[in-house]
């Protein structure tokens, strides 16, 4: 086991499962289901987004249990980057951000750059993300890509004359659907959708249409020029699809959602128990989507319940999950 280094007040081991308190972001389109159904705590008027595992400035996750209760995950990462594992130890910043998103209203139509473009204009990192639909209203939709390939001139004209929505591709969604949104893909989460998101640790967003809404009496800022440079002006063609579920223990299955350069995500359906390992390659994030149960790891047992986020540092070794739960598992 390795000690923490380089952080004041951190002299014991980092190797134990850490429950994280979410950072909550209200927004004009946000709802309250994360508060009422998922136990997310906030004094804000809504919980549009709950950042369940976050080392993103302005919304750090905070450890709630054990030796480092009250410390942010960012502080622990700065103290010892190897909590990410071999795959993340050389990174300048924590690699992923994991969220719940509750869209009571429509989110803006937007696009994210890739790493190369973001670096070229000196604006941090790009953003590839993945969505797992937790619940939705009947008839709820997502906007992803275009109905057909259009030219840059047509794209720009549709933004300027207010006809962009006529060109976008819409998908009816249901609980359990999955979408992998690569950088450069035009997209929007629409009203009535509740989802979990795994993404690169980046907030670089180019908004192109916001339904002419006002915030504090003013339209929200658009980034049309940059969006035109990075957007794939074509229909959405999923490049990653979930694999068939595999048995991982008595009454437990894992369905791999995506494995890409930035993260690996899977859904665990457990009605019994399963074991796994937090090896030295990567941390393990467990986001509880449904149910109750328990996690036994590093000589400790902690209860699990819907709406909770647990960070298991790399090299923690074997662990076991028991109960009746649905969990979003993320590694790098």
C-alpha positions as CSV (number, residue, x, y, z in Angstrom):
1,X,0.0,0.0,0.0
2,X,1.3,3.5,-0.8
3,X,1.1,6.6,1.3
4,X,-0.1,9.9,0.1
5,X,2.6,12.4,-0.7
6,X,2.9,16.1,-1.1
7,X,-0.4,17.2,0.6
8,X,-0.7,18.8,4.0
9,X,-2.4,16.6,6.6
10,X,-2.3,13.5,4.4
11,X,0.0,10.9,5.9
12,X,-2.1,7.7,5.9
13,X,-3.0,5.5,3.0
14,X,-5.2,6.4,0.1
15,X,-6.3,2.9,-0.6
16,X,-9.9,2.6,0.6
17,X,-13.3,3.1,-1.2
18,X,-14.4,6.7,-0.9
19,X,-18.0,7.9,-1.1
20,X,-18.2,11.2,-2.9
21,X,-20.5,14.1,-2.3
22,X,-21.7,15.6,-5.5
23,X,-21.3,19.2,-6.7
24,X,-24.6,20.5,-7.9
25,X,-25.1,22.8,-10.9
26,X,-28.5,24.5,-11.3
27,X,-29.6,25.7,-14.7
28,X,-32.6,27.3,-16.4
29,X,-33.5,23.9,-17.9
30,X,-32.9,21.8,-14.8
31,X,-35.4,19.7,-12.8
32,X,-35.7,18.4,-9.2
33,X,-35.7,14.6,-9.7
34,X,-32.1,14.3,-8.6
35,X,-33.1,15.9,-5.3
36,X,-36.4,14.0,-4.7
37,X,-35.5,10.6,-6.2
38,X,-31.7,10.3,-6.0
39,X,-31.0,12.0,-2.6
40,X,-28.8,14.7,-4.1
41,X,-28.4,17.5,-1.6
42,X,-28.4,21.2,-2.6
43,X,-29.8,24.5,-1.6
44,X,-30.1,25.5,-5.2
45,X,-33.6,25.9,-6.9
46,X,-32.9,22.8,-9.0
47,X,-30.3,20.1,-9.7
48,X,-29.8,20.3,-13.4
49,X,-26.5,18.5,-13.1
50,X,-25.0,16.6,-10.2
51,X,-21.3,16.1,-10.7
52,X,-20.9,12.7,-9.0
53,X,-17.2,12.3,-9.7
54,X,-15.5,15.6,-10.4
55,X,-12.1,17.2,-10.3
56,X,-13.4,20.1,-12.5
57,X,-12.8,23.6,-11.2
58,X,-16.0,25.1,-9.7
59,X,-17.5,21.7,-8.9
60,X,-15.2,19.4,-7.0
61,X,-16.5,16.2,-5.5
62,X,-15.8,15.8,-1.7
63,X,-15.0,12.7,0.1
64,X,-17.6,11.8,2.8
65,X,-16.0,8.9,4.6
66,X,-12.8,7.7,6.2
67,X,-9.4,9.4,6.7
68,X,-10.0,12.0,4.0
69,X,-13.6,13.0,4.7
70,X,-13.9,16.7,3.8
71,X,-11.1,16.6,1.3
72,X,-11.9,17.1,-2.4
73,X,-11.0,14.4,-4.9
74,X,-8.9,17.0,-6.6
75,X,-6.8,17.4,-3.5
76,X,-6.2,13.7,-3.4
77,X,-5.3,13.6,-7.0
78,X,-2.8,16.4,-6.5
79,X,-1.4,14.5,-3.5
80,X,-0.9,11.3,-5.4
81,X,-1.8,11.0,-9.1
82,X,-1.4,7.3,-9.0
83,X,-4.8,7.0,-7.4
84,X,-5.9,7.1,-11.1
85,X,-3.6,4.1,-11.9
86,X,-0.9,3.6,-14.4
87,X,-3.1,4.8,-17.2
88,X,-3.6,8.2,-15.5
89,X,-0.6,8.8,-13.3
90,X,1.2,11.0,-15.9
91,X,-1.9,13.1,-16.7
92,X,-1.9,16.8,-15.9
93,X,-5.5,16.6,-14.6
94,X,-8.0,13.9,-13.6
95,X,-9.2,12.3,-16.8
96,X,-13.0,12.1,-16.5
97,X,-16.1,13.8,-15.2
98,X,-19.2,11.7,-14.3
99,X,-22.6,13.3,-14.0
100,X,-26.3,12.9,-13.5
101,X,-28.3,15.3,-15.8
102,X,-32.0,16.1,-15.3
103,X,-33.5,18.0,-18.2
104,X,-36.9,19.4,-17.3
105,X,-36.4,21.7,-20.3
106,X,-34.4,21.5,-23.6
107,X,-30.7,21.9,-23.4
108,X,-29.1,24.1,-26.0
109,X,-28.0,22.6,-29.3
110,X,-24.2,22.4,-29.0
111,X,-21.0,20.7,-30.0
112,X,-17.6,20.0,-28.4
113,X,-14.2,20.2,-30.0
114,X,-11.6,17.4,-30.0
115,X,-8.3,17.7,-28.2
116,X,-6.4,19.0,-31.2
117,X,-8.8,21.9,-31.9
118,X,-9.1,22.8,-28.2
119,X,-5.3,22.9,-28.0
120,X,-5.0,24.8,-31.2
121,X,-7.1,27.7,-29.9
122,X,-5.7,27.4,-26.4
123,X,-8.9,26.3,-24.7
124,X,-8.1,23.3,-22.6
125,X,-9.2,19.8,-23.7
126,X,-11.8,18.4,-26.1
127,X,-14.8,16.5,-25.0
128,X,-16.1,13.1,-26.0
129,X,-19.0,11.8,-23.8
130,X,-21.4,9.0,-23.4
131,X,-25.0,9.0,-22.2
132,X,-27.0,6.2,-20.5
133,X,-30.7,6.9,-20.2
134,X,-32.0,6.5,-16.7
135,X,-35.6,7.5,-17.3
136,X,-37.6,9.7,-19.7
137,X,-41.1,11.1,-20.4
138,X,-43.1,9.3,-23.1
139,X,-42.0,10.7,-26.4
140,X,-38.8,12.3,-25.1
141,X,-36.0,12.9,-27.6
142,X,-32.4,13.6,-28.1
143,X,-30.9,15.6,-30.9
144,X,-27.8,13.9,-32.3
145,X,-26.3,14.8,-35.7
146,X,-28.1,15.8,-38.9
147,X,-30.9,14.3,-41.0
148,X,-28.5,14.3,-44.0
149,X,-25.1,15.7,-44.8
150,X,-25.1,19.4,-45.3
151,X,-22.4,21.9,-46.3
152,X,-20.7,24.4,-44.1
153,X,-22.6,27.2,-45.8
154,X,-25.9,25.5,-45.2
155,X,-25.1,24.9,-41.5
156,X,-24.1,28.5,-40.9
157,X,-27.2,29.8,-42.8
158,X,-29.5,27.5,-40.7
159,X,-28.1,29.0,-37.5
160,X,-28.4,32.6,-38.8
161,X,-31.9,32.2,-40.0
162,X,-33.3,30.1,-37.2
163,X,-33.9,26.9,-39.1
164,X,-31.3,24.7,-37.6
165,X,-33.9,22.4,-35.9
166,X,-35.3,21.6,-39.3
167,X,-32.0,19.9,-40.2
168,X,-31.1,17.9,-37.0
169,X,-31.6,14.3,-36.4
170,X,-33.9,13.4,-33.5
171,X,-34.0,10.1,-31.6
172,X,-36.9,8.9,-29.5
173,X,-35.4,7.4,-26.3
174,X,-36.4,4.9,-23.6
175,X,-34.9,3.8,-20.3
176,X,-31.6,1.9,-20.9
177,X,-30.7,3.4,-24.2
178,X,-27.0,4.4,-24.7
179,X,-25.4,7.0,-26.9
180,X,-21.7,7.6,-27.5
181,X,-21.1,11.2,-28.5
182,X,-17.7,11.8,-30.0
183,X,-16.2,15.2,-30.2
184,X,-17.6,17.1,-33.2
185,X,-21.1,15.6,-32.9
186,X,-23.9,18.2,-32.8
187,X,-26.2,17.3,-30.0
188,X,-28.8,18.3,-27.4
189,X,-30.6,16.6,-24.5
190,X,-34.2,17.5,-24.8
191,X,-36.9,18.0,-22.2
192,X,-38.0,15.0,-20.1
193,X,-34.7,13.1,-20.2
194,X,-32.8,11.9,-17.1
195,X,-29.4,10.4,-17.8
196,X,-26.0,9.5,-16.5
197,X,-23.0,10.9,-18.4
198,X,-19.4,9.9,-18.6
199,X,-17.1,12.4,-20.3
200,X,-13.7,13.8,-20.7
201,X,-12.9,16.2,-17.9
202,X,-13.7,19.3,-20.0
203,X,-16.3,22.0,-20.1
204,X,-15.4,23.3,-23.6
205,X,-18.8,23.8,-25.3
206,X,-19.8,25.7,-28.4
207,X,-23.5,26.5,-28.2
208,X,-25.2,27.2,-31.6
209,X,-28.9,27.5,-30.7
210,X,-30.7,28.1,-27.5
211,X,-34.3,28.4,-28.5
212,X,-34.1,32.2,-28.1
213,X,-34.2,31.9,-24.3
214,X,-33.1,34.7,-22.0
215,X,-31.0,34.3,-18.9
216,X,-31.0,37.3,-16.5
217,X,-32.6,39.2,-19.3
218,X,-30.0,38.4,-22.0
219,X,-29.5,35.7,-24.6
220,X,-26.9,33.1,-23.7
221,X,-23.6,33.4,-25.5
222,X,-23.3,31.4,-28.8
223,X,-20.0,30.1,-30.3
224,X,-21.0,29.8,-33.9
225,X,-17.6,30.4,-35.6
226,X,-15.8,27.7,-33.5
227,X,-18.8,25.3,-33.9
228,X,-18.7,25.6,-37.7
229,X,-15.0,24.6,-37.6
230,X,-15.5,21.4,-35.5
231,X,-18.9,20.0,-36.3
232,X,-19.4,16.8,-38.3
233,X,-22.2,17.9,-40.6
234,X,-23.6,14.4,-41.2
235,X,-26.1,11.9,-39.8
236,X,-25.1,10.3,-36.4
237,X,-23.7,6.9,-36.9
238,X,-23.0,5.2,-33.5
239,X,-19.4,4.0,-33.5
240,X,-19.8,2.1,-30.2
241,X,-22.6,-0.2,-29.3
242,X,-23.2,-2.1,-26.0
243,X,-22.1,-5.7,-26.0
244,X,-24.2,-8.6,-24.8
245,X,-24.3,-8.9,-21.1
246,X,-21.9,-11.3,-19.5
247,X,-22.3,-13.3,-16.2
248,X,-19.9,-11.9,-13.5
249,X,-21.3,-13.6,-10.4
250,X,-24.3,-15.3,-8.8
251,X,-27.2,-13.2,-10.1
252,X,-24.9,-10.5,-11.6
253,X,-24.3,-9.4,-15.2
254,X,-22.1,-6.7,-16.8
255,X,-23.0,-5.0,-20.1
256,X,-20.1,-3.1,-21.6
257,X,-21.2,0.2,-23.0
258,X,-18.1,1.7,-24.5
259,X,-14.3,1.3,-24.5
260,X,-12.6,4.3,-26.1
261,X,-9.4,6.3,-25.7
262,X,-10.8,8.3,-22.8
263,X,-12.8,5.9,-20.7
264,X,-14.4,2.5,-20.4
265,X,-18.0,2.2,-19.1
266,X,-20.3,-0.7,-18.3
267,X,-23.6,-1.3,-16.5
268,X,-23.7,-3.8,-13.7
269,X,-27.1,-5.5,-13.0
270,X,-26.8,-7.2,-9.6
271,X,-29.3,-9.4,-7.8
272,X,-26.9,-11.3,-5.6
273,X,-23.2,-10.6,-5.7
274,X,-20.2,-10.2,-7.8
275,X,-16.5,-9.7,-7.3
276,X,-13.9,-7.7,-9.2
277,X,-10.5,-6.0,-8.8
278,X,-9.3,-2.4,-8.7
279,X,-5.9,-3.2,-10.2
280,X,-3.0,-0.8,-10.6
281,X,-4.1,0.1,-14.2
282,X,-7.1,2.2,-13.3
283,X,-9.4,3.5,-10.6
284,X,-12.9,2.2,-10.5
285,X,-16.0,4.5,-10.2
286,X,-19.3,3.0,-9.1
287,X,-22.3,5.2,-9.6
288,X,-25.5,3.6,-8.2
289,X,-28.4,4.1,-10.6
290,X,-30.9,1.9,-8.8
291,X,-31.3,-0.2,-5.7
292,X,-29.5,-0.9,-2.4
293,X,-26.6,-3.1,-1.4
294,X,-23.0,-3.1,0.0
295,X,-19.4,-2.8,-1.2
296,X,-16.7,-4.8,0.6
297,X,-13.2,-3.5,-0.2
298,X,-9.8,-3.1,1.5
299,X,-11.1,-4.5,4.7
300,X,-14.1,-2.1,4.8
301,X,-17.8,-2.5,4.1
302,X,-19.9,0.4,3.0
303,X,-23.6,0.5,2.2
304,X,-24.7,1.5,-1.3
305,X,-27.9,3.2,-2.3
306,X,-29.4,4.9,-5.4
307,X,-27.7,8.2,-6.1
308,X,-24.4,7.4,-4.4
309,X,-21.0,7.6,-6.0
310,X,-18.0,5.6,-4.8
311,X,-14.4,6.1,-6.0
312,X,-12.1,3.1,-5.6
313,X,-8.4,4.2,-6.0
314,X,-6.2,2.1,-8.3
315,X,-4.4,-0.8,-6.5
316,X,-7.1,-1.3,-3.9
317,X,-7.3,-4.9,-4.9
318,X,-10.3,-7.2,-4.8
319,X,-13.7,-6.1,-3.9
320,X,-17.2,-7.5,-3.8
321,X,-20.6,-5.9,-4.4
322,X,-23.8,-7.5,-3.0
323,X,-27.5,-6.6,-3.1
324,X,-30.0,-5.6,-5.7
325,X,-28.5,-2.8,-7.7
326,X,-27.9,-1.3,-11.1
327,X,-24.5,0.4,-11.2
328,X,-22.6,2.5,-13.8
329,X,-19.0,1.3,-13.7
330,X,-16.2,3.5,-15.1
331,X,-12.5,3.0,-15.6
332,X,-9.8,4.4,-17.8
